Every structure is written in C-alpha cells, then in structure tokens.
Amino acid sequence: MKKFFGEFKTFITRGNVVDMAVGIIIGGAFTAIVTALTNYVLTPIIKWVLALIFGANSLEELYTFLVKVTTTDETGAVVTDLANSIYIDWGALIGAIINFILIAFVLFLIIKAINSAKDKKEKLKGNMNSNKLTKDDYKAMKEQGIDKKDKKAVEEYIAKRNADAAAKLEAEKKAAEEAANAPSQEVLLLTEIRDALRNK
C-alpha cells in the first residue's frame, strides 16, 4: 500500500503532469475570456450590421421554410409555429460561423502579441548576453591594457569582440556552404576513374 501511494506521489508531482494541469486551468479561464469578448462585445455589433443588411431582427428571422405551419395568437394575428414547422435556420449557421471567425481572430491577436513580446524578450536577452563580459574577456582586456572601469574602452572592446565573432560566424557559414557544395571524395575518385577509362 505504501509503495502504491509512493508511486502515486511520484506521478502527481512530475513536472509534465503539473504543467498539464496548469495549462488546462488557464486554458479554461482563457476560453471564458475569449467567449465573453466574442459573445457580448463583437457578435452583437456584427449581428446589428447584418440586421441592417438583411432587414431582419438580428439573425433570428433568417429562415427558409420547407414546411410552414401557422397558428393564431390571442389577438387573432397569424403567426408562424416554429415548433411544428420544418425550416432551415440560416441565422444560427451565420452566428456559428461568426463566432468561429471571431474566436479564431481574437486568439490570433493574443498569440501574435504573446509571440511579439517573447521575441522582444529574446532579442533583449541576446543583446544582454552579447554585452556580457566573461573571464576570458577580462583576461584579454588586461593583456590589451584596458581598464575595466573605463566604460568607453570597454564598450569599444565589446563592439570589436562582437564584430569579430560575427565575422568568424560568417566565415564558418561560408566554409560550411563551400564544403557542402564541394564534390565528395567518392565523386572525385569516380571522376578520375572515368577520365582514366576515356583516355585508354
């Protein structure tokens, strides 16, 4: 029994289980926010615009009747009995499409904002890391006679170091591309054999 509860504790405290639980909870709350935004802010505006276009009371009167049953109400007016009629509810279809598009659009905007913030953070982090001095940098600065308290000299050293690193990276990339485009030893050997056979 103790072993069983020990295994359960190990399972429940694993990182991915906790992350999944947090993701589900946040996802539920996030869904509620997106649904509220679409249902109570954006959808009514679009329904109002469609009501102006179609001339119906929002999307609730956009029906195509296959079998229309009418009844009379208390005042004697003839009204459509929707419960017994067979009809196509275009309003419900258009409303569902609008909800889908709005939810997708809101999610797109939110994810775009999150990714933009993440990219800015990574860029800032990269800039901070590129301006960070290591022990080797302090050693090189000491050899070059640069005082670490001299901000201008340190900034010039960092700029030169970053430029040298970028040039080295570019040279390595160019060398890798040339190596990838260069013929392999097997191709060279086969070419030599072919040329030797042609000359016979």
VMD Tcl script that draws the C-alpha trace (Angstrom):
set ca {
  {0.00 0.00 0.00}
  {2.86 2.36 0.88}
  {4.51 1.58 -2.46}
  {1.26 2.38 -4.31}
  {0.93 5.80 -2.65}
  {4.63 6.44 -3.27}
  {4.16 5.77 -6.98}
  {1.05 7.99 -7.00}
  {3.01 10.81 -5.32}
  {5.82 10.45 -7.89}
  {3.28 10.54 -10.75}
  {1.33 13.53 -9.45}
  {4.45 15.61 -8.70}
  {6.07 15.03 -12.09}
  {6.66 18.28 -13.95}
  {4.65 17.46 -17.06}
  {1.53 16.47 -15.05}
  {1.63 19.73 -13.09}
  {2.26 21.73 -16.28}
  {-0.66 19.97 -17.99}
  {-2.99 20.73 -15.06}
  {-1.95 24.40 -15.04}
  {-2.40 24.55 -18.82}
  {-5.92 23.10 -18.61}
  {-6.97 25.52 -15.85}
  {-5.52 28.56 -17.63}
  {-6.97 27.34 -20.93}
  {-10.44 27.16 -19.36}
  {-10.15 30.69 -17.96}
  {-8.75 31.95 -21.27}
  {-11.64 30.33 -23.16}
  {-14.11 32.12 -20.89}
  {-12.45 35.48 -21.64}
  {-12.45 34.90 -25.41}
  {-16.07 33.64 -25.37}
  {-17.22 36.67 -23.34}
  {-15.43 39.04 -25.71}
  {-16.95 37.44 -28.80}
  {-20.48 36.83 -27.42}
  {-21.03 40.11 -25.58}
  {-18.92 42.64 -27.50}
  {-18.11 41.65 -31.06}
  {-21.03 39.38 -32.04}
  {-23.78 41.90 -31.14}
  {-22.06 44.55 -33.29}
  {-21.82 42.17 -36.26}
  {-25.41 40.97 -35.76}
  {-26.55 44.61 -35.77}
  {-24.68 45.24 -39.05}
  {-26.19 42.08 -40.57}
  {-29.66 43.12 -39.39}
  {-29.20 46.40 -41.27}
  {-28.12 44.48 -44.38}
  {-30.76 41.71 -44.29}
  {-33.52 43.86 -42.81}
  {-34.41 41.19 -40.26}
  {-34.40 41.31 -36.48}
  {-30.71 40.39 -36.00}
  {-30.14 36.82 -37.22}
  {-33.21 35.28 -35.61}
  {-35.60 35.77 -38.54}
  {-33.43 34.37 -41.33}
  {-35.40 31.19 -42.08}
  {-36.09 29.19 -45.22}
  {-39.28 27.24 -44.58}
  {-39.65 23.77 -46.07}
  {-42.97 23.16 -44.29}
  {-44.58 26.23 -42.73}
  {-47.21 25.79 -40.03}
  {-49.15 28.86 -38.91}
  {-51.37 29.47 -35.90}
  {-53.31 32.41 -34.50}
  {-52.32 34.12 -31.27}
  {-54.56 35.72 -28.62}
  {-55.07 38.83 -30.74}
  {-56.12 36.77 -33.77}
  {-52.98 37.54 -35.76}
  {-51.47 34.76 -37.87}
  {-48.01 33.71 -36.58}
  {-45.60 31.02 -37.65}
  {-45.45 27.97 -35.40}
  {-41.70 27.28 -35.36}
  {-42.08 24.23 -33.11}
  {-44.12 22.36 -35.76}
  {-42.59 23.91 -38.89}
  {-39.66 22.46 -40.81}
  {-37.16 25.17 -41.73}
  {-33.52 25.95 -42.36}
  {-32.16 28.33 -39.73}
  {-29.65 30.43 -41.65}
  {-29.27 32.78 -38.67}
  {-27.93 30.02 -36.43}
  {-25.46 28.94 -39.14}
  {-24.26 32.51 -39.75}
  {-24.00 33.08 -36.00}
  {-21.86 29.94 -35.55}
  {-19.59 31.00 -38.43}
  {-19.26 34.49 -36.94}
  {-18.39 33.04 -33.52}
  {-15.76 30.75 -35.05}
  {-14.15 33.57 -37.05}
  {-14.19 35.95 -34.09}
  {-12.72 33.40 -31.67}
  {-10.02 32.47 -34.19}
  {-9.26 36.17 -34.83}
  {-9.08 37.05 -31.12}
  {-6.82 34.03 -30.46}
  {-4.63 35.07 -33.40}
  {-4.26 38.61 -31.99}
  {-3.48 37.37 -28.48}
  {-0.94 34.77 -29.69}
  {0.62 37.37 -32.01}
  {1.01 39.76 -29.05}
  {2.50 37.00 -26.86}
  {4.95 35.95 -29.61}
  {5.93 39.58 -30.22}
  {6.63 40.06 -26.51}
  {8.60 36.80 -26.44}
  {10.67 37.86 -29.48}
  {11.45 41.20 -27.86}
  {12.47 39.44 -24.66}
  {14.75 37.03 -26.57}
  {16.29 39.92 -28.52}
  {16.90 41.86 -25.31}
  {18.35 38.75 -23.68}
  {20.59 38.18 -26.70}
  {21.81 41.79 -26.55}
  {22.50 41.45 -22.84}
  {24.40 38.20 -23.40}
  {26.42 39.72 -26.24}
  {27.44 42.61 -23.96}
  {28.29 40.32 -21.05}
  {31.96 40.03 -20.14}
  {33.49 36.63 -19.36}
  {36.71 35.74 -17.55}
  {38.43 35.40 -20.92}
  {37.28 38.91 -21.81}
  {38.73 40.34 -18.59}
  {41.98 38.49 -19.29}
  {42.12 39.81 -22.88}
  {41.32 43.34 -21.69}
  {44.10 43.13 -19.13}
  {46.55 41.98 -21.83}
  {45.47 44.90 -24.05}
  {45.85 47.35 -21.16}
  {42.13 48.19 -20.97}
  {40.90 49.29 -17.56}
  {37.53 47.66 -16.78}
  {36.40 50.92 -15.13}
  {36.90 52.83 -18.41}
  {33.39 52.47 -19.88}
  {34.28 53.83 -23.32}
  {37.24 51.47 -23.73}
  {35.15 48.52 -22.51}
  {32.32 49.38 -24.95}
  {34.85 49.58 -27.81}
  {36.30 46.21 -26.77}
  {32.80 44.63 -26.67}
  {31.90 46.10 -30.09}
  {35.15 44.75 -31.59}
  {34.65 41.36 -29.93}
  {31.07 41.11 -31.25}
  {32.17 42.18 -34.75}
  {34.97 39.57 -34.71}
  {32.51 36.90 -33.52}
  {30.04 37.83 -36.29}
  {32.83 37.76 -38.91}
  {34.01 34.37 -37.64}
  {30.46 33.01 -37.73}
  {30.01 34.31 -41.28}
  {33.33 32.72 -42.34}
  {32.32 29.40 -40.77}
  {28.95 29.56 -42.52}
  {30.64 30.30 -45.86}
  {33.13 27.46 -45.34}
  {30.28 25.07 -44.47}
  {28.40 26.09 -47.63}
  {31.54 25.59 -49.75}
  {32.13 22.20 -48.12}
  {28.53 21.20 -48.81}
  {28.83 22.27 -52.47}
  {32.27 20.70 -52.96}
  {32.32 17.21 -54.52}
  {32.92 14.35 -52.12}
  {35.97 12.06 -52.23}
  {33.85 9.32 -53.83}
  {32.76 11.67 -56.64}
  {36.36 12.77 -57.24}
  {37.54 9.15 -57.34}
  {34.78 8.17 -59.77}
  {35.64 11.18 -61.95}
  {39.30 10.12 -62.04}
  {38.33 6.52 -62.95}
  {36.04 7.80 -65.70}
  {38.74 10.08 -67.12}
  {41.28 7.24 -66.97}
  {38.92 4.89 -68.86}
  {38.26 7.54 -71.51}
  {41.98 8.06 -72.10}
  {42.58 4.32 -72.78}
}
mol new
graphics top color blue
foreach p $ca { graphics top sphere $p radius 0.5 }
foreach p [lrange $ca 0 end-1] q [lrange $ca 1 end] { graphics top cylinder $p $q radius 0.2 }
display resetview
